Amino acid sequence: MNKLLQFLSKSKTISSCGDYKTPSLVIEVKDYLEILSKIKKSDIKLRYIVDITKDNVNYCKELIKFADEVRHLDGIKTNFSVSESEYIASSTLSQELYSPEPFQQIIYSNVPDIVEQQKYVFESFWNKAILAEHRVREIEEGVALGMTEVIQIPSKTVEMFVSLIKSAKEEVLLLLPTTNAFFREEKLGIIRYLRDAAVLQGVNVRILTPTNDVITKIIQNMENDKLINFVIQVFEPASDIKVHTVTILVIDKKESLVVEKKDDYKENMVDAIGLATYSTSKPTVISYVTIFESLYNHAKLYEQLKIHGKMQDEFINIASHELRTPTQAVLAYSDLLQNHPEQRDAMIDAIKRNAMRLQRLTEDILDVTKIESKTLKLYKEDLDLSILLSTIVNDYKNNAEGREISDIILLDNEANGKHYIINADTQRITQVVTNLLNNAVKFTEENKECGSISIRLEEVKNADCQEVIINVKDAGTGIDKEILPRLFTKFATKSTKGTGLGLFICKSMVEAHNGKIWAENNKDGKGATFSFSLPFSKYRD
Amino acid sequence: MSKTVKMITNNKNKRILIVDDEPDIALAFKIGLEDSGFVVDTFNEPKIAFSNFKSDFYELLLLDIKMPKLNGIEFYQRMKEIDKKVKVLFITASEIYYYEKIVKEVFPLLGAKRLLRKPIKIEVLVRSIKQELGLFNNNNNNNESHSEYSLSS
């Protein structure tokens, strides 16, 4: 104790380190508290590093009152003080927590070299330690406030960058500012590593990067399509996303590393980067997550908008081709009619045919508009499905307009003569069946050797509902494999005639009746079967 | 009517081949062009037109662009290998910007000058063909460009 008092009396600055037991000792041992009080009243500058824990937090708060500055260092296990010319160390390890016993062992030195060494040790700890007030708040408010550190040495940043990526357990978010930054990461093996982490460890990886032809090719070669937890989302310069200056890396939503770009033309990351900020502070890390997410969503939306724009373009082009073609015929024959009375009937037929084609197309475009604006209205009533189907087939044959129609057979055998009552819009169900028949006839005409078209009913009952399935089977050319996956989407056609809207409309109509529609090529390799289901309420009495 | 008679004299025996997958349109164009004195053959399937094509037989081809299996541009590329002299007019019902790149980059290589747009009036079609064949005084034809797309526009 005397040694300690002597030490204090000669010092102007005192730098002390203590483990988690120290705060209780210095507050509880009367002599130490007196020493602290003296220091407080004197000009002596006291800095303290301790391990602040849940158990000693109240003692630490007392200690803060006596020292000029207290810092916290996780798990520190040393007890020493160093002044300008002296060093004194003690042991608390064997001491009981909160026992009001003074230090039992003391090591003292005034050898300048030793003092200098210990000063250095203290300063190293001091720089790593965080503010005591900060740590106290962390404990008392139950939140991990973390810390933020500026890294000045690029090699250290790169090392940290790699080790952070390797430490990821759940998620990696990486925003790259330039195409060159992508190439630097690629060179470091980061992109490949992240893909492996996604595949082997199930880490969710999202990379946001600007792109060029080379990067697009690299991404394609990685076959990322097959992975749901590894996404490289590209953003284009035109998309208004402008992050030219920093690389942002966020690991498991707990740690962030933001690296400033110094010289984008350098090939190696070490040469290209400047200052970096590493943080475990929740508000900081979450801010970077938010920045990443909003840019990521922005890039995705922009991409969707582009696809949408392309589809709109495509729609306008197809629609205008389909509108102008019959219009051309109508106008040309109207022109020619007066000079060719001998061909009057044929020309009027052509005008009528093309006017009807125009009308059908107009209806289709109107339907699509209604479907997309969600303003489609159905006029439902209870209908006998079998009667409706035979009416549709008869009308279809009568309106064949001179075309060769293959036999259409309405098969009733599996329904066993049952009459299903469906609650549906007659016009819309007729539209669906007619459309399926049109397709069946069209593709049967292309394959002239084939036979008839059949409509067959099938009943499905399960716990929730009872449904009737209407199967339209043909023996035509079958569905093109390229078209099959997008058969019911808009413009899915390989034909140069037609808008490719028919099946899209059918799907929407069936779904509006709470049914489903699907199609497959027949197992015997000849033709296809289109099926749709409709709920039915009862059988006709 | 006297104007029509004069045209017939001018256009006599000029053979034109129309390839358009829309039979109604091909026939209407054929009737309209025959009224102006041209001799016209039509095909609705480009592949059949191709196999029936006779070299040094036609003065001009009137080709629809969007056709199944072989489009109008491809069709003409093949024709030029057989018949270097035959002239061409393309016509389309599609949006014109769709073919803007082709008009700028491919047309000069093919020696094609114009892309006509459907719907087109028969008289404008006749005039365009005559102009292409050098049968018409260019100065009289300045007011008809609203229905066609030329390289100079």
Interface residues (C-beta under 8 A of the other chain):
Chain A: I316 N317 S320 H321 E322 L323 R324 T325 T327 Q328 A329 L331 A332 Y333 D335 L336 N339 H340 Q343 A350 R353 N354 S495 T496 K497
Chain B: D21 E22 D24 I25 L27 A28 F29 I31 G32 D35 K66 M67 P68 T92 A93 S94 E95 Y98 R117 K118 P119 I120 K121 I122
